[in-house]
Amino acid sequence: MDKDDLKEMIQDLDLGSSATKQGRYVTQIIHFNNGVKRTIEGIDTHTIRQGQMTKFKLKDGSYCMINDANVLMIEVFREEP
């Protein structure tokens, strides 16, 4: 296995984000430690990658990164196709 194969495997790895069970696109309301809430619409659940920073792509092609240490709770709602 060469370096490119390993990179592809890591990129394709799905850690089982529970948001994918809601469908391809979801809206999330993220509740932060300081009491602030943010609503993010059009999240492509197939692009969610979790780590210290959770990263995902939106329908409009932009990316969003959230520092997990600052999050208390996330509400997930399915978007209609």
C-alpha positions, -999 to 999 in steps of 0.1 A, spaced: 0 0 0 15 33 -10 10 68 5 -18 78 -19 -38 47 -12 -36 54 25 -46 90 21 -76 79 0 -86 53 27 -85 79 54 -105 104 34 -132 79 26 -134 66 62 -168 72 77 -168 73 115 -205 69 116 -218 104 122 -253 100 135 -264 130 113 -261 107 82 -291 88 95 -312 119 89 -305 121 52 -280 136 28 -286 172 38 -294 185 73 -298 217 93 -279 218 126 -285 242 156 -252 243 175 -252 253 212 -219 267 223 -205 269 259 -210 306 261 -248 304 254 -246 314 218 -266 293 193 -259 291 155 -281 276 129 -263 261 99 -284 249 69 -275 227 40 -249 205 57 -238 176 34 -237 147 59 -215 127 36 -187 152 41 -187 154 80 -153 146 94 -148 146 131 -117 153 151 -106 182 174 -123 203 147 -155 190 130 -154 198 93 -182 197 68 -192 210 34 -224 230 27 -247 229 -3 -233 261 -16 -198 246 -17 -183 264 13 -168 246 42 -174 250 79 -151 240 109 -163 239 145 -141 235 175 -156 206 194 -143 218 228 -167 248 226 -199 228 219 -224 217 244 -251 202 222 -261 199 185 -297 196 172 -300 179 138 -330 183 115 -335 166 82 -340 188 52 -365 179 25 -350 170 -9 
